[in-house]
Amino acid sequence: MAILPAQPTLADLEAAYMSRGAQIVACDGARRLAVDALLAERALQDDLRGRGSD
């Protein structure tokens, strides 16, 4: 989380904005990776269950 000085300049605001944007991109990437891993795990479990009932 960005903390601005008491009297922020335009450069301070722009730096905080860019930093927050980078944090959002990193968080979204981690979330997507977690969702992909979960879906792959569930697909594997479904596949293994399907093989067991043959």
Chimera marker file (.cmm) of the C-alpha trace (Angstrom):
<marker_set name="trace">
<marker id="1" x="0.000" y="0.000" z="0.000" r="1" g="1" b="0" radius="0.5"/>
<marker id="2" x="1.353" y="3.356" z="-1.001" r="1" g="1" b="0" radius="0.5"/>
<marker id="3" x="1.673" y="6.029" z="1.662" r="1" g="1" b="0" radius="0.5"/>
<marker id="4" x="1.772" y="9.578" z="0.418" r="1" g="1" b="0" radius="0.5"/>
<marker id="5" x="3.598" y="12.439" z="2.121" r="1" g="1" b="0" radius="0.5"/>
<marker id="6" x="1.565" y="15.170" z="3.817" r="1" g="1" b="0" radius="0.5"/>
<marker id="7" x="1.903" y="17.424" z="0.769" r="1" g="1" b="0" radius="0.5"/>
<marker id="8" x="2.113" y="15.026" z="-2.201" r="1" g="1" b="0" radius="0.5"/>
<marker id="9" x="3.361" y="16.263" z="-5.523" r="1" g="1" b="0" radius="0.5"/>
<marker id="10" x="2.023" y="15.147" z="-8.871" r="1" g="1" b="0" radius="0.5"/>
<marker id="11" x="5.042" y="12.829" z="-9.128" r="1" g="1" b="0" radius="0.5"/>
<marker id="12" x="4.168" y="11.273" z="-5.748" r="1" g="1" b="0" radius="0.5"/>
<marker id="13" x="0.601" y="10.660" z="-6.892" r="1" g="1" b="0" radius="0.5"/>
<marker id="14" x="1.708" y="9.202" z="-10.224" r="1" g="1" b="0" radius="0.5"/>
<marker id="15" x="4.213" y="6.894" z="-8.507" r="1" g="1" b="0" radius="0.5"/>
<marker id="16" x="1.559" y="5.687" z="-6.075" r="1" g="1" b="0" radius="0.5"/>
<marker id="17" x="-0.893" y="5.139" z="-8.937" r="1" g="1" b="0" radius="0.5"/>
<marker id="18" x="1.658" y="3.121" z="-10.930" r="1" g="1" b="0" radius="0.5"/>
<marker id="19" x="2.637" y="1.093" z="-7.873" r="1" g="1" b="0" radius="0.5"/>
<marker id="20" x="-0.997" y="0.244" z="-7.158" r="1" g="1" b="0" radius="0.5"/>
<marker id="21" x="-1.506" y="-0.754" z="-10.773" r="1" g="1" b="0" radius="0.5"/>
<marker id="22" x="1.459" y="-3.122" z="-10.583" r="1" g="1" b="0" radius="0.5"/>
<marker id="23" x="0.062" y="-4.624" z="-7.361" r="1" g="1" b="0" radius="0.5"/>
<marker id="24" x="-3.306" y="-5.226" z="-9.033" r="1" g="1" b="0" radius="0.5"/>
<marker id="25" x="-1.662" y="-6.924" z="-12.032" r="1" g="1" b="0" radius="0.5"/>
<marker id="26" x="0.424" y="-9.165" z="-9.754" r="1" g="1" b="0" radius="0.5"/>
<marker id="27" x="-2.616" y="-10.063" z="-7.640" r="1" g="1" b="0" radius="0.5"/>
<marker id="28" x="-4.703" y="-10.857" z="-10.709" r="1" g="1" b="0" radius="0.5"/>
<marker id="29" x="-1.927" y="-13.072" z="-12.050" r="1" g="1" b="0" radius="0.5"/>
<marker id="30" x="-1.696" y="-14.973" z="-8.773" r="1" g="1" b="0" radius="0.5"/>
<marker id="31" x="-5.472" y="-15.355" z="-8.663" r="1" g="1" b="0" radius="0.5"/>
<marker id="32" x="-5.557" y="-16.683" z="-12.228" r="1" g="1" b="0" radius="0.5"/>
<marker id="33" x="-2.797" y="-19.175" z="-11.421" r="1" g="1" b="0" radius="0.5"/>
<marker id="34" x="-4.712" y="-20.385" z="-8.355" r="1" g="1" b="0" radius="0.5"/>
<marker id="35" x="-7.928" y="-20.786" z="-10.360" r="1" g="1" b="0" radius="0.5"/>
<marker id="36" x="-6.098" y="-22.676" z="-13.131" r="1" g="1" b="0" radius="0.5"/>
<marker id="37" x="-4.484" y="-25.002" z="-10.581" r="1" g="1" b="0" radius="0.5"/>
<marker id="38" x="-7.839" y="-25.653" z="-8.900" r="1" g="1" b="0" radius="0.5"/>
<marker id="39" x="-9.541" y="-26.427" z="-12.207" r="1" g="1" b="0" radius="0.5"/>
<marker id="40" x="-6.711" y="-28.750" z="-13.239" r="1" g="1" b="0" radius="0.5"/>
<marker id="41" x="-6.879" y="-30.531" z="-9.884" r="1" g="1" b="0" radius="0.5"/>
<marker id="42" x="-10.628" y="-31.011" z="-10.188" r="1" g="1" b="0" radius="0.5"/>
<marker id="43" x="-10.317" y="-32.257" z="-13.767" r="1" g="1" b="0" radius="0.5"/>
<marker id="44" x="-7.708" y="-34.799" z="-12.639" r="1" g="1" b="0" radius="0.5"/>
<marker id="45" x="-9.955" y="-35.941" z="-9.791" r="1" g="1" b="0" radius="0.5"/>
<marker id="46" x="-12.884" y="-36.308" z="-12.184" r="1" g="1" b="0" radius="0.5"/>
<marker id="47" x="-10.705" y="-38.274" z="-14.592" r="1" g="1" b="0" radius="0.5"/>
<marker id="48" x="-9.508" y="-40.581" z="-11.845" r="1" g="1" b="0" radius="0.5"/>
<marker id="49" x="-13.067" y="-41.120" z="-10.604" r="1" g="1" b="0" radius="0.5"/>
<marker id="50" x="-14.136" y="-41.988" z="-14.146" r="1" g="1" b="0" radius="0.5"/>
<marker id="51" x="-11.408" y="-44.596" z="-14.472" r="1" g="1" b="0" radius="0.5"/>
<marker id="52" x="-12.299" y="-46.160" z="-11.131" r="1" g="1" b="0" radius="0.5"/>
<marker id="53" x="-15.884" y="-46.885" z="-12.138" r="1" g="1" b="0" radius="0.5"/>
<marker id="54" x="-14.934" y="-48.932" z="-15.228" r="1" g="1" b="0" radius="0.5"/>
<link id1="1" id2="2" r="1" g="1" b="0" radius="0.2"/>
<link id1="2" id2="3" r="1" g="1" b="0" radius="0.2"/>
<link id1="3" id2="4" r="1" g="1" b="0" radius="0.2"/>
<link id1="4" id2="5" r="1" g="1" b="0" radius="0.2"/>
<link id1="5" id2="6" r="1" g="1" b="0" radius="0.2"/>
<link id1="6" id2="7" r="1" g="1" b="0" radius="0.2"/>
<link id1="7" id2="8" r="1" g="1" b="0" radius="0.2"/>
<link id1="8" id2="9" r="1" g="1" b="0" radius="0.2"/>
<link id1="9" id2="10" r="1" g="1" b="0" radius="0.2"/>
<link id1="10" id2="11" r="1" g="1" b="0" radius="0.2"/>
<link id1="11" id2="12" r="1" g="1" b="0" radius="0.2"/>
<link id1="12" id2="13" r="1" g="1" b="0" radius="0.2"/>
<link id1="13" id2="14" r="1" g="1" b="0" radius="0.2"/>
<link id1="14" id2="15" r="1" g="1" b="0" radius="0.2"/>
<link id1="15" id2="16" r="1" g="1" b="0" radius="0.2"/>
<link id1="16" id2="17" r="1" g="1" b="0" radius="0.2"/>
<link id1="17" id2="18" r="1" g="1" b="0" radius="0.2"/>
<link id1="18" id2="19" r="1" g="1" b="0" radius="0.2"/>
<link id1="19" id2="20" r="1" g="1" b="0" radius="0.2"/>
<link id1="20" id2="21" r="1" g="1" b="0" radius="0.2"/>
<link id1="21" id2="22" r="1" g="1" b="0" radius="0.2"/>
<link id1="22" id2="23" r="1" g="1" b="0" radius="0.2"/>
<link id1="23" id2="24" r="1" g="1" b="0" radius="0.2"/>
<link id1="24" id2="25" r="1" g="1" b="0" radius="0.2"/>
<link id1="25" id2="26" r="1" g="1" b="0" radius="0.2"/>
<link id1="26" id2="27" r="1" g="1" b="0" radius="0.2"/>
<link id1="27" id2="28" r="1" g="1" b="0" radius="0.2"/>
<link id1="28" id2="29" r="1" g="1" b="0" radius="0.2"/>
<link id1="29" id2="30" r="1" g="1" b="0" radius="0.2"/>
<link id1="30" id2="31" r="1" g="1" b="0" radius="0.2"/>
<link id1="31" id2="32" r="1" g="1" b="0" radius="0.2"/>
<link id1="32" id2="33" r="1" g="1" b="0" radius="0.2"/>
<link id1="33" id2="34" r="1" g="1" b="0" radius="0.2"/>
<link id1="34" id2="35" r="1" g="1" b="0" radius="0.2"/>
<link id1="35" id2="36" r="1" g="1" b="0" radius="0.2"/>
<link id1="36" id2="37" r="1" g="1" b="0" radius="0.2"/>
<link id1="37" id2="38" r="1" g="1" b="0" radius="0.2"/>
<link id1="38" id2="39" r="1" g="1" b="0" radius="0.2"/>
<link id1="39" id2="40" r="1" g="1" b="0" radius="0.2"/>
<link id1="40" id2="41" r="1" g="1" b="0" radius="0.2"/>
<link id1="41" id2="42" r="1" g="1" b="0" radius="0.2"/>
<link id1="42" id2="43" r="1" g="1" b="0" radius="0.2"/>
<link id1="43" id2="44" r="1" g="1" b="0" radius="0.2"/>
<link id1="44" id2="45" r="1" g="1" b="0" radius="0.2"/>
<link id1="45" id2="46" r="1" g="1" b="0" radius="0.2"/>
<link id1="46" id2="47" r="1" g="1" b="0" radius="0.2"/>
<link id1="47" id2="48" r="1" g="1" b="0" radius="0.2"/>
<link id1="48" id2="49" r="1" g="1" b="0" radius="0.2"/>
<link id1="49" id2="50" r="1" g="1" b="0" radius="0.2"/>
<link id1="50" id2="51" r="1" g="1" b="0" radius="0.2"/>
<link id1="51" id2="52" r="1" g="1" b="0" radius="0.2"/>
<link id1="52" id2="53" r="1" g="1" b="0" radius="0.2"/>
<link id1="53" id2="54" r="1" g="1" b="0" radius="0.2"/>
</marker_set>
